[in-house]
Amino acid sequence: MRMVDIISRKRDGFELSEEEITWFIQAYSKGDIPDYQASAFAMAVFFQGMTQQEAAALTIEMAGSGDQLDLSAIDGIKVDKHSTGGVGDKTTLILGPLVAALDIPVAKMSGRGLGHTGGTIDKLEAFEGFRTEMDQEEFVHLVNKNKLAVAGQSGNLTPADKKLYSLRDVTGTVNSIPLIASSVMSKKIAAGADAIVLDVKTGSGAFMEHLEEAKKLARAMVDIGNSLNRRTMAVISNMDQPLGYFVGNALEVKEAVDTLRGNGPEDLHELSVTLASHMAVLGGKASDEQEGRRLVENVLNDGTALEKMKQFVKSQGGDSAPVDNPDLFPSAQKQVEVPAADSGYVSRMQAARIGQAAMMLGAGRAAKDDVIDYAAGIELKAKIGDYVAEGETLAVMHVNQDDIKAVSDMIQQAYSFSPSEVEKPELIYDSI
């Protein structure tokens, strides 16, 4: 085969064969295809798209390009959840214990945060001593024992995807739905799950800002998963404002623990229960979402899920005492109020700016080697639909820094106000 022929066929709108896609990924992984030809291929896909069969072939080939987890020794249907990323999104911290409490195994590979979206691994490390580096044997043992384990992603998971993504990042081809869908699903396939629930975010703090584009991405990922014999469904949720009221590692873990106690904010509770209900269906414990919701609410209300959280943290070397006493979590030296610059009803929030502000306070990384301040973050006092008078507190910065004027300004600029009442936004738009 010749790469120029594959590029030309895709440029002209023809469907590529499984053999052509396999040859491309294998040759590109080995360095036999130069970056300029891979860039041309990505641009051709950007404009012409891919069929479901092409996207599935690309997914399975990228999944097979590196390490793959063999979870066959884990009893039961392994159900994974993936979020496309958002601000204040700590649902994994809640879903893991909730679903494990239903006796459904959750074997999760997670990453660290970069940019304005936080990483699950960083949040879990707010528990002193928590350990995510482990071999596959220990990982499987923990899931069989506790029905829940979270490990850091293998450095050699989907290397072909990493190589292609780094190229897309500098060639203007990131926003290609089939390439995004194949990238996400290749990691899920390599991580060994039997069933996958996707939380596809849309709005000002999401990768997909527009609802219709989010629906297309959700459909593409669901189709890929189902065609590869992984039961897959997607929920499309609102990220026009942060999820919950806290952004930052220890602050988000506290809010997750509150939610497991039944005291969490309404939006975080609702999204967590919805996603967990779908996981219960895919995991074979419920016949439909309604039955799943009833089972999930039961383990929330009787304290089983909270106990599962403590068991999970202890099993991975962490100090679980803060679950019972949240004052033991890392806390910042200062809490600085951010006043409202105007009066009115909050009509809009630029969620990404809130995430960027938290990152500037030390809660996230601008570069991979930046050091996280687990105590740093932002506590929101007003969200869309709330009335705020000029000078009242919009948010509170939890901070160990002195030079925070620019961050305070960024938080203020993230809010827009209306003189008339504003409806609270819809949380869940659709499920696919």
VONULUM-955732 format. One record per atom (N, C-alpha, C): x, y, z. Coordinates in steps of 0.001 Angstrom, whole numbers, padded with zeros to 6 digits, always signed. Layout:
N
XYZ...
END
This chain:
432
+000845-001201+000000+000000+000000+000000+000880+001250+000000+000292+002335-000486+000981+003626-000452+000120+004624+000308+000761+005400+001192+000025+006355+001998-000640+007414+001128-000004+007806+000048-000583+008841-000808-001917+008382-001397-002049+007084-001665-003309+006571-002204-004413+006613-001144-004054+006285+000088-005036+006330+001177-005490+007766+001417-004554+008703+001424-004903+010121+001606-005835+010572+000482-005497+010211-000739-006291+010648-001895-007707+010075-001842-007826+008799-001471-009152+008179-001387-010018+008846-000324-009424+009127+000826-010194+009792+001880-010503+011242+001486-009563+011915+000847-009791+013298+000376-010988+013364-000574-011133+012322-001408-012197+012303-002413-013499+011687-001900-013546+011382-000600-014796+010949+000021-015083+009466-000021-014104+008659-000363-014312+007210-000393-014141+006624+001015-014804+005495+001262-014662+004795+002530-013407+003923+002486-012576+004064+003501-011358+003266+003578-011683+001874+004120-010921+000909+003681-011119-000457+004169-010439-000626+005526-010842-001675+006236-010206-001999+007513-008707-002248+007311-008347-002892+006189-006938-003181+005908-006136-001904+005714-006730-000918+005037-006027+000355+004814-005789+001096+006132-006805+001113+006987-006660+001806+008277-005650+001075+009160-005718-000252+009181-004758-001041+009957-003332-000776+009482-003138-000791+008176-001808-000543+007615-001300+000844+008003-002168+001864+007921-001771+003237+008260-001317+003339+009714-002120+002836+010650-001785+002972+012077-000504+002205+012405-000383+001000+011885+000823+000216+012182+002070+000856+011587+001972+001338+010360+003132+001960+009711+003484+003290+010360+002466+004066+010739+002730+005363+011388+003345+005147+012774+002865+004127+013500+003409+003829+014831+004885+003453+014756+005263+002753+013702+006655+002313+013536+007556+003416+012977+006973+004531+012578+007772+005620+012016+007990+005504+010523+007248+004612+009863+007418+004429+008422+006650+005465+007599+005726+006165+008236+004962+007223+007560+005339+008556+008193+005755+009542+007408+006162+010833+007973+004969+011622+008491+005259+012553+009405+004197+013369+010004+003411+014154+008959+004072+014588+007875+003335+015411+006915+002253+014599+006208+002476+013310+006006+001427+012488+005406+000329+012158+006412+000710+011904+007658-000306+011667+008698-001152+012926+008898-000533+014107+008791-001273+015379+008901-002274+015514+007763-001837+015143+006560-002738+015214+005404-003921+014254+005581-003647+013080+006133-004713+012121+006409-005716+012708+007405-005215+013290+008506-006090+013872+009528-006938+014996+008941-006346+015812+008066-007102+016900+007456-008173+016355+006512-007852+015284+005771-008845+014671+004885-010026+014142+005702-009734+013510+006856-010803+013022+007734-011597+014197+008300-010896+015276+008658-011557+016467+009204-012648+016949+008243-012358+016972+006950-013317+017490+005980-014311+016436+005469-013884+015185+005361-014749+014161+004783-015440+013282+005821-014948+013312+007066-015540+012467+008098-015169+011005+007920-015817+010154+008695-015602+008713+008615-016924+007999+008813-017053+006843+008204-018206+006000+008501-017994+005351+009869-019075+004770+010390-018968+004083+011671-017972+002924+011577-017951+002236+010442-017030+001112+010265-015577+001591+010254-015319+002715+009587-013959+003266+009568-013522+003663+010981-014423+004365+011704-014079+004825+013053-013828+003646+013987-014619+002580+013845-014417+001399+014677-013071+000738+014368-012720+000663+013086-011435+000068+012701-010272+000895+013240-010399+002222+013169-009353+003105+013710-009235+002922+015217-010368+002819+015897-010389+002655+017353-009688+001369+017781-010077+000271+017175-009540-001027+017608-008050-001120+017298-007604-000487+016210-006185-000535+015861-005370+000321+016826-005883+001500+017206-005166+002337+018174-005155+001675+019548-006251+001020+019912-006296+000309+021202-005252-000797+021245-005032-001444+020110-004080-002550+020061-002644-002135+019838-002390-000826+019763-001027-000363+019470-000103-000387+020677-000658-000608+021870+000155-000627+023088-000399-001612+024096-000198-001291+025389-000683-002175+026452-002203-002253+026443-002735-003435+026750-004168-003608+026942-004388-004384+028231-005333-003923+029040-005619-004596+030300-006475-005828+030057-006063-006926+030649-006859-008144+030621-007598-008245+031953-008888-007934+031918-009692-007938+033143-010555-009188+033252-010221-010224+032477-011053-011433+032460-011081-012145+033814-010067-011902+034661-010032-012545+035983-010931-011836+036990-011541-010710+036592-012458-009997+037483-013862-010545+037285-014514-010911+038380-015869-011463+038312-016877-010368+037970-017833-010714+037117-018923-009787+036822-018670-008937+035586-019654-008074+035283-019575-007170+034131-018858-005904+034569-017683-005649+033968-016898-004477+034335-017456-003242+033621-017933-002267+034396-018544-001079+033812-017650+000134+034082-017331+000864+033023-016493+002055+033141-017332+003286+032808-016857+004419+033263-017494+005701+032945-016425+006656+032443-016768+007428+031426-015830+008422+030915-016552+009752+030747-015915+010823+031220-016422+012175+030999-015516+012872+030002-016114+013665+029120-015308+014415+028159-014663+015642+028790-014839+015840+030086-014084+016871+030804-014903+018106+031092-014750+018613+032306-015476+019815+032696-014869+020422+033937-015502+021458+034440-015007+022192+035609-015822+021777+036829-015128+021337+037865-015819+020877+039070-016446+019508+038916-016015+018763+037897-016617+017453+037631-015918+016388+038474-016553+016096+039606-015978+015101+040522-016853+013850+040599-017611+013576+039526-018571+012469+039580-017900+011109+039735-016686+010926+039187-016016+009622+039334-015823+009276+040801-015531+010286+041635-015320+010056+043066-016593+009545+043742-017738+009868+043160-019027+009463+043713-019497+008161+043082-019342+008071+041762-019832+006910+041025-019124+005626+041427-017805+005711+041626-017059+004510+041986-017650+003806+043186-017748+004478+044341-018354+003840+045520-019829+003476+045333-020590+004329+044633-022016+004048+044427-022220+002738+043680-021505+002591+042573-021699+001418+041710-021082+000180+042351-019920+000338+042997-019297-000796+043692-020190-001300+044815-020928-000376+045448-021843-000772+046524-022998-001624+045991-023230-001588+044678-024245-002439+044044-023653-003768+043598-022391-004016+043969-021690-005256+043628-021361-005337+042133-021179-004160+041514-020754-004079+040108-019291-003665+040097-018398-004435+039460-016981-004079+039476-016665-002838+038640-015940-001915+039254-015494-000698+038577-013970-000717+038587-013392-001007+037444-011929-001057+037285-011522+000131+036430-011082+001215+037062-010943+002491+036350-009499+002913+036197-009146+003253+034953-007870+003904+034663-008150+005395+034512-007453+006225+035265-007701+007669+035216-006395+008420+035029-006532+009678+034648-005360+010501+034389-005287+011692+035317-004222+012453+035137-004037+013697+035882-004607+014856+035079-004825+015958+035757-005397+017121+035093-004334+017940+034382-004751+018584+033288-003889+019520+032567-004798+020596+032012-004453+021858+032288-005320+022945+031855-006427+023180+032867-007624+023590+032365-008674+024021+033290-009557+022885+033791-009357+021648+033314-010139+020522+033840-009271+019694+034782-009839+019335+035917-009082+018598+036925-008992+017121+036601-008003+016448+037202-007819+015019+036992-008226+014228+038216-008859+013084+037998-009324+012247+039112-008170+011802+040007-007033+011456+039405-005885+011016+040198-005430+012116+041147-005360+013353+040654-004958+014480+041504-005926+014646+042675-007208+014517+042398-008201+014693+043458-008059+013604+044522-007879+012371+044080-007746+011268+045038-006498+011404+045898-005459+012027+045352-004232+012200+046128-004366+013259+047217-005534+013905+047296-005825+014755+048457-005961+013908+049720-006234+012600+049555-006149+011666+050680-004676+011324+050879-004125+011676+052015-002706+011437+052274-002375+009956+052118-001345+009682+051336-000871+008319+051143-001555+007555+050024-002588+008138+049413-003330+007413+048373-002405+007058+047216-002493+005815+046748-001548+005283+045765-002300+004778+044538-001853+005225+043363-002508+004794+042120-001569+004012+041206-000303+003902+041594+000640+003108+040793+000600+001670+041288+000229+000761+040425+000153-000661+040805+000230-001515+039540+000640-002774+039711+000680-003659+038549-000711-004241+038308-000856-004912+037175-002167-005417+036783-002689-006452+037766-001805-007270+038323-002231-008309+039266-002868-007690+040508-002230-006651+041058-002784-005994+042244-004091-005282+041906-004136-004657+040737-005335-003951+040290-006533-004909+040234-006324-006054+039606-007385-007059+039490-007789-007570+040877-006795-007801+041738-007079-008277+043104-007964-007280+043855-007645-005979+043759-008417-004966+044482-009852-004881+043970-010016-004993+042650-011380-004932+042110-012180-006154+042553-011574-007329+042546-012290-008522+043014-012628-008418+044502-011731-007814+045260-011929-007707+046710-012964-006642+047073-012834-005450+046466-013651-004303+046871-014674-003865+045833-014607-004467+044625-015415-004051+043478-015027-002672+042954-013894-002140+043408-013486-000805+042972-011983-000624+043116-011354-000141+042060-009968+000311+042119-009770+001364+041039-008910+002342+041337-008563+003392+040370-007051+003431+040257-006554+003290+039050-005104+003288+038819-004747+004363+037806-003489+004822+037874-002987+005758+036878-002848+005061+035536-003039+005821+034466-002955+005229+033133-001555+004757+032818-001478+003596+032174-000199+003062+031713+000447+004026+030733+001755+004162+030827+002477+005042+029905+002426+004551+028479+002106+003265+028280+002084+002717+026925+000671+002349+026487-000325+003021+027077-001708+002812+026662-001963+003633+025395-002429+002998+024343-002755+003620+023053-001686+004598+022559-000436+004154+022384+000613+005070+021902+000325+005644+020519-000361+004884+019649-000696+005411+018319-001625+006606+018435-002572+006531+019369-003477+007665+019588-002707+008881+020101-001793+008660+021052-001003+009792+021579-000214+010455+020461+000381+009645+019600+001191+010184+018507+000331+010973+017521-000825+010405+017180-001710+011085+016235-002325+012324+016860-002673+012257+018154-003283+013422+018807-002309+014595+018858-001051+014322+019179-000072+015420+019257+000077+016098+017905-000107+015338+016841-000052+015914+015493-001312+016730+015214-002472+016198+015578-003732+016932+015377-003722+018246+016131-003089+018247+017293-003068+019427+018153-002391+020616+017469-001460+020357+016571-000709+021448+015924-001061+021597+014449-002071+020875+013981-002454+020980+012571-003917+021379+012392-004566+021840+013452-005935+022327+013336-006958+021245+013058-006677+020017+013499-007612+018915+013212-008122+018240+014480-008017+018927+015613-008520+018345+016872-010031+018172+016806-010751+019180+016299-012212+019161+016336-012825+018324+015217-012416+017099+015115-012990+016150+014166-013715+015084+014958-015023+014986+014799-015801+014077+015631-015336+012624+015518-015111+012073+014311-014650+010676+014277-013278+010479+014918-012389+011475+014800-011068+011351+015412-011146+011481+016936-012014+012376+017424-012212+012492+018878-012823+011193+019415-013865+010718+018739-014558+009515+019204-013619+008311+019225-012811+008163+018186-011873+007035+018128-010807+007159+019211-010361+008375+019465-009352+008614+020495-009874+008205+021872-011067+008686+022222-011651+008373+023532-011908+006875+023664-012543+006311+022646-012965+004916+022752-011788+003948+022681-010706+004324+022022-009531+003439+021995-008978+003245+023401-008990+004302+024211-008512+004193+025595-009448+003317+026420-010748+003467+026197-011716+002662+026941-011597+001179+026572-011414+000909+025284-011270-000478+024836-009989-001079+025420-008883-000314+025359-007608-000807+025886-007672-001032+027394-008529-000272+028083-008635-000397+029538-009484-001591+029970-010100-002293+029018-010669-003594+029314-012104-003660+029792-012841-002551+029766-014214-002574+030278-015138-003378+029363-016171-003982+029961-017207-004693+029194-018304-003744+028746-018556-002702+029545-019630-001750+029258-019155-000347+029644-019652+000658+028948-019144+002016+029120-020302+003004+029149-020325+003858+030172-021255+004982+030245-020450+006255+029996-020891+007046+029025-020190+008270+028646-020964+009492+029147-020251+010428+029735-020837+011714+030121-020256+012757+029170-021036+013130+028163-020569+014063+027132-021016+015463+027527-020045+016316+027831-020334+017664+028305-020522+018628+027131-021396+019608+027326-021544+020668+026340-021779+021994+027059-021236+023069+026497-021375+024380+027118-020056+025111+027206-020038+026203+027950-018881+027111+027976-017644+026511+028632-017820+025455+029434-016668+024831+030077-016322+023486+029479-016904+023183+028313-016731+021867+027702-015958+021972+026397-015405+020849+025980-014707+020772+024706-015689+021009+023567-016900+020423+023675-017959+020633+022694-018906+021713+023235-018781+022924+022734-019583+024028+023274-021040+023968+022833-021295+023389+021665-022645+023415+021099-023319+022048+021242-024600+022069+021607-025344+020854+021915-025380+019887+020734-025629+020388+019538-025731+019487+018383-024416+018760+018126-023299+019468+018313-022002+018816+018129-021768+017762+019205-022198+018063+020429-022064+017089+021521-022889+015842+021228-024071+016013+020664-024915+014868+020317-024249+014009+019240-023650+014666+018252-022959+013918+017191-021796+013104+017768-021041+013728+018675-019918+013026+019294-020415+011851+020122-021471+012078+020901-022029+011005+021731-022483+009835+020861-023188+010131+019786-023666+009076+018900-022503+008308+018278-021447+009043+017870-020286+008386+017257-019615+007437+018245-019457+007868+019500-018796+007017+020491-019646+005813+020862-020954+006021+020996-021856+004911+021320-021847+003879+020190-021879+004357+018957-021861+003434+017818-020565+002620+017772-019451+003293+018036-018158+002580+018044-018151+001509+019132-018540+001898+020341-018524+000950+021456-019398-000261+021195-020628-000008+020760-021558-001118+020526-021076-002021+019392-020455-001424+018359-019979-002243+017236-018797-003119+017641-018111-002740+018733-016973-003516+019220-017364-004385+020422-018669-004644+020547-019206-005554+021573-018999-005044+022993-018970-003727+023144-019014-003113+024479-020343-002383+024587-021180-002811+025526-022459-002114+025701-022154-000676+026110-022633+000272+025311-022239+001665+025492-023461+002572+025415-023532+003557+026312-024564+004593+026234-023956+005919+026687-024631+007006+026329-024106+008335+026654-025192+009224+027235-024793+010041+028200-025624+011109+028747-024991+012423+028307-025799+013362+027826-025285+014666+027424-025675+015667+028504-024674+016256+029160-024950+017107+030319-024369+018511+030141-024925+019428+030909-024633+020854+030791-023338+021215+031518-022421+021883+030794-021222+022423+031419-021112+023923+031117-022282+024612+031161-022264+026070+031038-021883+026719+032362-021857+025925+033424-021377+026390+034719-020735+025192+035414-019844+025438+036376-019198+024307+037064-020235+023400+037723-019862+022145+037863-020721+021157+038516-020498+021247+040019-021562+021436+040769-021408+021653+042207-020963+023077+042491-020410+023272+043701-020015+024622+044126-018529+024760+044406-017755+023684+044216-016330+023735+044540-015494+023288+043349-014395+024010+043127-013431+023674+042080-012056+023642+042729-011347+022529+042625-010064+022356+043298-010041+020999+043981-008900+020425+044132-008784+018999+044467-009416+018600+045800-008872+019073+046919-009433+018687+048220-010853+019209+048382-011127+020405+047849-012469+020969+047935-013482+020093+047205-013094+019570+046041-013996+018713+045279-014198+017361+045964-013154+016842+046574-013303+015565+047290-014259+015745+048467-014143+016859+049180-015077+017138+050280-016517+017150+049771-016731+017802+048634-018089+017888+048087-018587+016521+047636-017673+015702+047110-018044+014338+046720-018457+013533+047953-017702+013673+049045-018035+012962+050288-019390+013439+050811-019628+014765+050749-020936+015300+051159-022061+014668+050343-021814+014487+049054-022831+013901+048172-023079+012444+048556-022031+011718+048893-022199+010327+049339-022916+010248+050685-022873+011321+051443-023637+011399+052702-025097+011777+052457-025413+012170+051227-026760+012626+050916-026937+014109+051084-025818+014852+051274-025891+016295+051523-025286+017120+050389-025100+016523+049226-024451+017235+048130-025382+018188+047419-024829+019079+046583-025662+020003+045811-026536+019256+044810-027647+019876+044459-028664+019203+043646-028116+018733+042306-027348+019586+041611-026883+019195+040273-025903+018023+040341-024996+018048+041293-024015+016973+041427-024700+015658+041818-025655+015746+042734-026412+014555+043139-027152+013963+041945-027850+014816+041198-028685+014326+040094-027849+013687+038992-026757+014333+038596-025936+013764+037533-025295+012452+037991-024818+012421+039226-024187+011200+039746-025167+010046+039791-026370+010295+040284-027374+009239+040374-027792+008773+038979-027928+009710+038043-028311+009350+036672-027260+008453+036036-025993+008858+036121-024919+008059+035527-024809+006694+036212-024910+006679+037538-024826+005414+038278-025992+004493+037927-027172+005072+037681-028338+004271+037307-028100+003565+035978-027525+004281+035022-027204+003668+033726-026122+002590+033893-025155+002836+034776-024131+001825+035031-024741+000572+035652-025758+000772+036500-026450-000372+037109-027160-001213+036049-027733-000541+035039-028401-001268+033947-027371-002049+033130-026292-001365+032714-025281-002026+031895-024565-003123+032675-024489-002965+034003-023850-003968+034841-024743-005138+035199-025974-005135+034697-026873-006276+034882-027601-006317+036206-027568-005224+036984-028242-005218+038284-029630-004585+038233-029947-003907+037129-031250-003253+037002-031771-003460+035592-033095-003571+035469-033692-003795+034147-033862-002504+033371-033958-001389+034079-034084-000091+033411-033547+000995+034333-033502+002229+033813-032920+003327+034590-033706+003585+035875-035023+003433+035821-035840+003688+037010-035481+002728+038144-035342+001445+037829-034935+000485+038856-033514+000776+039319-032638+001150+038373-031271+001510+038730-031227+002671+039696-032060+003674+039445-032116+004853+040329-032554+004453+041734-033521+003585+041817-033983+003145+043145-032865+002434+043906-032126+001554+043208-031022+000836+043846-029922+001799+044287-029614+002768+043427-028552+003734+043739-028936+004597+044932-030176+005087+044953-030623+005917+046082-030602+005115+047383-030871+003820+047308-030849+002977+048508-029456+002940+049131-028404+002713+048288-027053+002615+048857-026513+003980+049271-027098+005051+048730-026777+006391+049228-027390+006603+050600-028665+006283+050717-029406+006586+051947-029007+005707+053125-028596+004459+052870-028272+003579+054002-026793+003628+054399-026002+004455+053730-024601+004630+054113-023647+003612+053506-024162+002662+052711-023294+001631+052127-022252+002246+051199-022655+003218+050386-021732+003837+049430-020623+004600+050155-020972+005274+051257-019960+006004+052022-018942+005039+052621-019413+003916+053145-018494+002909+053678-017600+002331+052578-018164+002196+051388-017384+001706+050249-016272+002691+049905-016543+003987+050023-015522+005007+049780-014365+004850+050762-014661+004627+052033-013611+004451+053040-012791+003191+052762-013465+002116+052420-012780+000863+052107-011844+001049+050907-012323+001725+049890-011555+001982+048673-010296+002791+048978-010439+003870+049741-009295+004734+050066-008258+003960+050880-008704+003228+051894-007777+002448+052733-007037+001399+051908-007748+000709+051019-007146-000369+050237-006047+000132+049312-006100+001413+048950-005065+001974+048077-004084+002854+048852-003993+002575+050164-002962+003208+050978-003287+004571+051525-004502+005046+051289-004855+006397+051723-005402+006444+053134-005330+007623+053734-005908+007869+055052-007379+008212+054856-008267+007322+055302-009705+007521+055081-010357+008377+056164-009597+008812+057167-010190+009585+058274-010945+010828+057801-010470+011544+056746-011215+012730+056308-012620+012438+055794-012912+011179+055452-014285+010859+055026-015244+011103+056186-014813+010769+057392-015641+011011+058582-015431+012400+059153-014255+012985+058925-013953+014314+059450-013308+015157+058355-014124+015829+057506-013600+016580+056368-012611+017689+056733-012592+018103+058017-011620+019127+058445-010187+018622+058333-010012+017305+058183-008674+016735+058066-008107+016830+056642-008942+017204+055678-008428+017413+054325-007492+018625+054310-006557+018694+053360-005700+019880+053253-006552+021145+053117-006177+022189+053848-006926+023445+053769-005962+024606+053527-006446+025611+052826-005612+026756+052453-005443+027715+053629-004356+028467+053573-004073+029435+054643-005073+030588+054646-005522+030967+053444-006399+032142+053345-007650+031811+052544-008739+032479+052927-009964+032470+052139-010309+033913+051799-010279+034224+050511-010434+035606+050064-011704+035735+049236-012590+036622+049641-013867+036802+048951-013694+037591+047660-014490+037203+046661-014532+037930+045391-015892+038617+045311-015951+039969+045339-017240+040663+045338-017832+040772+043937-019152+040853+043861-019829+041053+042575-019611+042486+042110-019287+042645+040836-019066+043987+040268-020384+044646+039874-021449+043854+039747-022769+044369+039354-023844+043712+040206-025055+044265+040080-026223+043647+040702-027055+042978+039614-027772+041937+039996-028670+041291+039047-028685+039793+039216-029412+039150+038328-029475+037686+038303-028329+037166+037431-027649+036159+037925-026562+035573+037133-027182+034940+035881-026802+035476+034713-027393+035001+033460-026468+034071+032700-025173+034175+032993-024201+033360+032253-022939+033210+033085-022298+032055+032980-020990+031841+033596-020073+031230+032542-018884+031753+032440-017881+031148+031566-017114+030132+032409-017592+028898+032355-017064+027874+033248-015574+027654+033046-015106+027752+031807-013680+027536+031545-012835+028574+032276-013330+029803+032381-012575+030846+033109-012474+030525+034589-013544+029970+035149-013490+029554+036555-012421+028478+036722-012399+027535+035805-011376+026481+035851-009973+027042+035708-009804+028015+034800-008487+028644+034609-008069+029417+035852-009036+030070+036491-008733+030808+037720-008266+029863+038819-008937+028720+038960-008519+027734+039959-007120+027214+039659-006826+027014+038382-005491+026568+037985-004443+027600+038385-004740+028886+038186-003801+029948+038543-003561+030020+040046-004536+029578+040834-004370+029538+042291-003525+028354+042743-003233+027433+041800-002405+026273+042123-003145+024952+042105-004455+024990+041773-005250+023762+041808-005061+022901+040560-004415+023434+039533-004212+022679+038298-002850+022968+037706-002613+022369+036556-001316+022495+035883-001459+023212+034554-000561+024166+034318-000440+024739+032979+000503+023873+032151+001457+023220+032808+002400+022299+032158+002447+021014+032965+002862+019917+032315+002786+018595+032935+003583+018475+034220+004686+019234+034350+005539+019088+035534+005217+020097+036634+004129+020875+036488+003721+021806+037547+003297+021029+038793+003541+021617+039969+003179+020992+041244+001794+021468+041670+000946+020517+042057-000432+020823+042481-000454+021282+043944-001262+022303+044231-001594+022676+045605-002973+022076+045885-003014+020981+046661-004268+020265+046861-005322+021092+047588-004896+022082+048373-005852+022877+049155-006447+024026+048358-005802+024419+047277-006217+025610+046529-007485+025347+045727-008248+026401+045508-009435+026272+044674-010409+027404+044887-011615+027205+044380-012643+028244+044395-013955+027653+044905-014581+028391+045797-015908+028052+046301-016898+029050+045704-017844+028571+044935-018811+029442+044275-019968+029749+045223-020323+031007+045292-021457+031416+046128-022687+031766+045295-022506+031882+043979-023632+032203+043094-023464+031457+041783-024588+030928+041265-024597+030255+039969-025772+030794+039152-025923+030317+037951-026927+030858+037026-028321+030787+037650-029014+031936+037608-030359+032037+038177-030397+032682+039541-029240+032747+040225-029180+033359+041561-029117+034883+041449-029719+035583+042430-029626+037047+042479-028454+037447+043367-027673+038412+042890-026531+038911+043651-026554+040432+043594-026388+041063+044746-026279+042529+044790-024815+042927+044639-024586+044092+044051-023220+044585+043876-022487+044604+045223-021284+044051+045239-020493+044005+046457-020680+042732+047260-021761+041977+047002-021945+040696+047689-020932+039683+047164-020731+038629+047922-019704+037641+047570-020177+036738+046436-019398+036748+045347-019644+035852+044211-019000+034499+044447-017785+034553+044968-016995+033342+045155-015958+033588+046237-015403+032511+046755-014336+032590+047754-013127+031831+047216-011980+032484+047183-010743+031834+046766-010074+031191+047975-009772+029924+047879-009002+029209+048898-007565+029191+048383-006679+029895+049081-005403+030212+048441-004252+030241+049434-003073+029862+048938-001832+029964+049709-000873+030948+049051-001404+031811+048162-000592+032797+047447-000956+034198+047923-000130+035164+047535-000406+036560+047861-000905+037350+046650-000332+037112+045489-000651+037901+044299-001840+037270+043571-003048+037669+043968-004254+037015+043434-005242+038001+042803-004823+039243+042609-005727+040245+042022-006197+039817+040630-005285+039319+039813-005651+038914+038449-006642+037754+038470-006501+036864+039450-007425+035730+039558-008807+036219+039975-008847+037133+040920-010122+037708+041356-010832+038387+040191-010079+039124+039391-010656+039790+038220-011203+038769+037223-010473+037669+037046-010912+036638+036101-012222+036011+036546-012361+035788+037837-013611+035218+038361-014768+036185+038129-014543+037472+038433-015588+038473+038189-016001+038491+036720-015020+038428+035840-015292+038497+034394-015999+037244+033877-015965+036176+034648-016637+034940+034226-018150+035028+034378-018640+036040+035121-020067+036191+035396-020688+037277+034521-021915+037013+034048-022739+038028+033396-024059+038118+034162-024658+039324+034153-025856+039560+034954-026999+040101+034100-028224+039828+034561-029432+040334+033914-030305+041006+034969-030984+042098+034603-031873+042741+035590-033137+041915+035859-033512+041036+034929-034714+040229+035127-034360+038789+035499-035330+038109+036057-035098+036753+036546-034615+035824+035431-033753+034888+035815-033169+033936+034871-033475+032521+035371-033950+031681+034471-034244+030300+034863-032971+029511+035110-033043+028600+036063-031925+027678+036285-031757+026813+035038-030544+026572+034608-030354+025825+033364-030682+024346+033506-031054+023743+032388-031285+022317+032335-029961+021599+032568-029975+020507+033294-028721+019784+033615-028430+018685+032608-029425+017877+032293-029218+016736+031386-030096+016947+030158-029454+017025+028997-030162+017312+027767-030740+016067+027109-030002+014981+027159-030404+013811+026380-029618+012599+026830-030088+011445+026441-029298+010216+026598-029388+009422+025306-028288+008780+024967-028194+008078+023673-027729+006650+023924
END
